[in-house]
C-alpha cells in the first residue's frame, strides 16, 4: 500500500494527486454501470431495463447505508494515521471489518425478507415486478461483500492510498461486464444473469481486498486486533451510524421519488433511469474531491494542523469550480447523444425515453455547483469527526425532496418530478458551509 501523508506539502498538489485515482476509479465504475445498462437495455429489452431501474432505488438505499458507515469508520482511521498511532490504526481497521460483517448480515436478512413487498408498495408496474424482485434478491446476497469492500477501500483512502481501489475497480468492472455478456447471451436467466455476475464479482473482490490488506498493505493484524472492544466500537459507530442514517434518509427520499416515477409508466421510468446513469458521471469530480478532502482534513485534524484544513478546503473549492466550467457546457451540448447509447427499441419509444432523460439531466446540471459545495463541506465536517451535522443535513434534504415530489407534480406535472431530485442541494450547501465555518473557528480557538 502506497500510503500518503497529507500533513505537510502543498495542499492543492496533494488533493489532486489523491483525487485523480478516485475519479478514475469512479469513471471505470460508471463505464461499467453504463455497459451493464447497455447489456440489459439492448440485449434483453426496455422492460428489463425498467425492471432493473425500478429496483435501483432500494439497492441504492442499501449501498448508501453501507457507504455511510464505511466513511465514518474511515474518518477515525485517517485521524489515527495522521496522528502516527499505527497500533490504533490497525485495531480500528480490524474492528471496522468485524462490524461490517455483523451489520451486513442483518441487512441481508432484512432485504431478502422485504424486497418484493417494498417494490410492490413502491407501485412498481406488474409487468416488471417479478424481474425487479428477482434482480434485487440476488444482489442482496452480496451485501456482506459490498460492506467489506467499502470498509477496506475506506481504510486505503484514509491512509492516503487511492491507487489500490482504482486497480481493483478496473479489474472487477472488466470481469463483471464479461460475465454480464456471457451469461445474458448463453443462458436463459435474463436479468438474473446480470445480478448474479455482479454478486459473484463482489465476493471475489472482497476476498482479494482482505487478503491484500493483510498481506501487502502493512496491516499485520493479530487476533487481539479483532477482539470486541466496547469503547472503540462505540467510537466507530458514533462516526459511522449517523452517516449511515443520513444516507438511508436520502435514499428513502429516492424511494418515494421512485414511487411517483413508477406511476408515470415504463417509458418514464426508463427515461429517468437513463438520466441518472449519466448524471452520476457528473458527480465523479465532486465525489473524487470529496474523498480527497475528507482524507486531507481527517489526517490534519489528527495531527492538530487546523491551518492546513482551511487552506486545503479552499484549494479543493477552486479546483471544483474550474471543473464545473467544463462539465456543464459539455453536457448541455452532448448529453442527448450520450444518452442515446443506453437504450434501443422502436424509434418513438426511444425518443420518448430520451426526451424525459434530457429534461432531468439539464435540471440537475443547473444546480450542480451547489451539489459540489455540499460534498466538499460535508467531507470537511466528517474529517473533523463531526458526523451529527451531516446527518441532520441529510435528513433535511430528504424531507425537502419528499415534500417536493409530493407537492410539485400537482402544479408542474413531470417537471415537479425533475425538480425534486436536486431541490435540496442549494439549501444544504449553505447549511453545511455555515456549520463548517463554525466548527473550524471553534477548533482554532481551542488551540
N, C-alpha and C positions, 0 to 999 in steps of 0.2 A: 504494500500500500504506500503510495507516494503522498505522505502527509504534508500539509502546507500550513505553516503558522502565519496568521494574518495580524499578529500583534505588533509587527514592525514592517516598514516598507510603504511605498506609495499606495494609498487606498484604491484609486481608480485602476491601476495596473493589476492589483491583487483581485479585485472584483471581476474584472474582465477575464483574467486567467482562470478564475474559478467558475465563472458563469458560462463560458464558451462550451466546455464539455456538457454542462447541464442542458444548455439549449440544443446542442447537437443530439443529446440523448432524447430530448423531447421531440425533436424533428424526426428522428428514427421511429420513436413511438407513434407519432402522428402519421408518418408514412405507412407504418404497419396498420394503424387504425383505418386509414383510407383504403389500403389494399384489402383489408378484411371486409370493409364495407362494399368494395367493388366485387369481391368474391360472392358475397351474399346478394347484392343488388343485381349483378349481371349474370351470374351462373345459376342462381336459384330463383330470383324474381323480386318484384316490388313488394308483394305481400310478405315475403320472408324478410326483406329489408325493414319493413314496417314492424314486423314482429320483434326483431332484434332491437329496434329502436324503442319500441314500447316498453321493453324490459330494461332499457338503458338507465332510466331514472332510478329504479330500485337498485340496480347494480352499482350505480354511481354513489348512492347513499352508503352502501357497504364499503366501497373504496374510500369514500370521504371520511368515514369514521376511522378507518384504518390509518389513513394518511395523517389525520389529526393527532391520534395517539403517537404515531411514529415521530412526527415533527416535534411534539412535546418532549418525548424521550431524547431526541437528538439535541435539543437545547441544553439539557443537563450534560450530555456527553461533550458537547462543544465547550461549555463552560469549564469542565474539568480538564479538557485538553489545553485550553488557553491558560489555565492556572498551573499547568505542569503536574497535575495529580493523576499519574498514569495508573496506579493501582485502583483508584476510584473510577477512572475511565473504564477500565476493564470490567470492574464489578457492575457499573451502570449498564454496559453493553450486554453482559450476561443476563442480568435480571430483566432487561428490556425484552430479550428473546423469550424468556420464560413467561412473562406477562403476555407477549404476543400469542404464544401457543394457547394459553388458557382463555384469553378473551376471544381469540379466533375460533376456538372450539364452541364457545357459547353462541357466537354469531352464526356459525354454520348451522347449528341445530335450529335456531330461530328462523333463519332464511329458508331452510328446507321445509319447515312446517308451515310457513305463512306465505310463501311466494305466490302461489296461484290465487289464494284468497285476496292478497293485496292487488294483484293485477286485475282481478275482477272488480274490486272496489274502485280501481283507477279508471273504470269504464273502457277497458281495452276491448276493441271490436271482437266479436265472436269468431270471425274468420281468421284471426291471428292469435287468439288467446292461447290455444294449446301449444303452438310453436313458441310463443313468448315464455310460457311457463316452463317448457322443456329446456329452452336455452338458459334461462335464469337458474333452474335447478342444477344443471350440470356445472355452471360457473360457481355456484355456491359450494360445491365440493372442493374448490380450490382456495377458499377464504384463508385457511391457515397458511398456505404457501404464499399468498399475496401479502399477508401480515408480516411473515418472516422476511420476505424480500424487502418490504418497505422499511422495517427496522434496521436491517443490515445496510441498506443504502443510506439511511439517515446517519448511521454510525460512520460510514465512509465520509460523508459530506461534512459531518461535524468536525472531523479531523483534517479537513482540507483536501480530501481525495474525491474529486469529482470525475476522474477519468475511469475508474473501475466500473461505476454504474453505466457509463457510456458503452464500454465494451460489452457488458452483459446485455444491455438493451439491443445492441446491434445483433449479437448472436441469437438472442431469444426471438427477436422480431423476424429475422430471416427464417429461422426454423418454424415459427408459427405460421407464416404465410405459406411456406412449402407444405406444411401439414394441412392447412386450410384447403388448398387447391387439390391435393391428393385425395383427401377424404371426401370433399364435395364431388369431385369428378368420378371417383371409383367406388363410392359406397352410396347406398340409398338413404343416408342419415339426414340429409337436409341441414337445417340449422343446428341440429345436434352435433354435426361434424365440426362446425366452426367452434362451438363451445367446448367440445372435447379436446380440440387442438390447443385452445387457449389454456385450459386447465392443466393439461399434460405438461405444457411448456413452463407454466408457473411452478410446478413441483420440481421439474428439472433445474430451474433457475434457483429455487430455494436451496436445494441440495448443494449446488455449486457455491452459492454465496456463503453458506455457513462453513463449508469446507475451506473456502478461500479466506474467510475472516479468521479462522483458527490457524491455518497452516501458513498463510503468506501475508497477513495483514498486521502482524505483531500482537494479536490478541491471544496470548498464551493462557487461555482460561484454565483455572483449576476447579475442582469440584466445589470448593468453598465459594467461588465466584457465583455459582448458580444457586447457592443455598438461600432459602427465603429470608428476607430481611424487611421487617415492617417499616423502619424509618426510610430506607432507600426506596422501597416500593411505593410508600406514601408520597415521597417527593416526585417520583416518576409519574404517578397518577395525578398529582397536583398539576403538573405541567401538561400531561397528555390528555386527561379526561376532559378539561374544558375545551380543548381544541377539537377533540372528537365530538363533543356535544355541539360545538359551533358548526362543524362540518355536517353533522347529522341534521341540524336545523336547516342549513342551507339546502341540503339535498332533499329534505322533506318538502321545502318550498318547491323544488324542482318536480317532485312527485305530484303535487297539487296542480302545478302548471301542466304537467303531462296529462293529468286527468282532463283538464279543459281542452288541451290539444286533441286528445282522443275523440272528443265529441265533434270535431270538425271532419273526421273521416280519414281514411288511409292515405290519400294523396297529401293532405295537410300534414299528417304525422311524418310522412317521408320527407316533405319539404323542410320542416323544422329540424328533423334529424340530419339532413344533408348540411344545413347551415351550421349546426352545432359541430359537425365533423370538421368544417372548415374554420370556423372562428375559434375552435380550440387551438388551431395553429397560431392564431393571433396572440394567444396567451403565452407562447413559447418564450419570447423575450422577457415578458413580465415575470413569469414563473422562474426563469433562469436567474434573473437578477434578484428575485425574492429569495431563492435558495442561497445565493452568494451573500446577500446582505444578512440573512439570518445567521450564517456561519461566522461572518465577519463580526457582527455585533456580539454574538454569544462568546466567541473567543476573547474579544477585547473586554467584555464585561467580566469574564473570569479572571482576566489579567488586571482588572481595575483601570483600564485605559479609556475613560469616558470621552476624552478629547478626540480619540480616533473614531469613536462611534459616530459622533456628529459629522465629522469630515467624510467618513465612509458613506453615510446615508446621503449627504449632499452629492457626492460623486455618482452614486447609483442613480439619483434623480436626473442628473444631467445626461447620463447615458441612456436612460429610458426615453426621455423626450426627444433625443436625437433619433432613436429608433422609430418612434411614432411618426416622425416627419416622412419616413419612407413607407412604413407599413400601411397607413391609412389611404394615401392616394393610390397605391398599387392595388389594394383590394377593391377599392371603388371601381377601378378601371377593368380589372381582370377577374373579379370574383365569380361572375356568372360562368365564364369559360371554365374555370377550375371546378366549379360545382357540377358542371355538365359531365365530368368523368365518373361521377359516383353512381348514376342510375341509368338504366336503359328500359325500353318498352315502347309503347305506342307514342307517337310524337306529341299528341295532345296531352297525354298523361304526363309525359316528361316535362313539357312546357309548364304545366300547372305546378308540378313539384318545384321547378326552378324558380318560377315567379315567387312562390312562397319563401323559398330559401334566400333569395336575394334581398327581399324586404327585411327578413330577420337579420341577415348579415349586416346590412347597412345601418340599421338601428344600433346594433352593438358597436359598430365602427365609430359612430359619432361620440359615444360615451366611453370609448376605450381608454383615453388618458386618465379618467377617474379610476378605472379598474387598476391600472398600473400603479397609481399612487396608493390605492388601498392595499395592494400586495406589498409595496415597499414598507409602509409604516406599520403594517401588521407584522411583518418579519422583524422589524426593529424592536417592537414590543416583546415579541416572543423570545428573541435573542437575549433580552434582559430579564427573562424569567416571568414576564407578565402575560399569563395566559387568560386571565379573567377578562380584561378589556377586549381582546379579540373575540372571546366567546360572546360577550354582550353585543358586540358589533355584528357578529354573525346572526344572533337571534333577531336583532332589529332588522337586518337585511332580509331575513326570511319572512318576517312579519310584513315588511313592505311589499315583497314580491307576491305573497299570498293575497294581501289586500288589493294589489293592483290587478292580478289575474282574475279575481272575483268581480271587481268593480269596472275596470276599464273596458272590457269587451261589451258591456251593456251600452256604452256610449260610442265606442270606436270600432266595434267588431273585431276582426282579426288583428288590427293594429294594436288593440289593447293587449293581445297575447304577445305580440312582438316587443312591446314596451316593458312588459312585466319581467323579462329576463334581466335587463341591465338597470332597472329603475332605481335600485338601491345603491348603485356604485357611487354616485356623487355624494350622497348623504354620508355613507360610510367612510369615504375618503377623507372628508372634512373631520368627522368624529375621530378617526384614528390618528390623523395628523395632530389634532389638539391633544389627544392623550399621549402621543409620543413626546411632544414638546414638554408636557407637564412632567412626565416620568424622567426625562433627561435632566431637566432643571432640578428636580428633587435629588437625583443621584449626585449631581455635581455639587450641590450644597453640602452633602454629607461627606464629601472627600476633601 
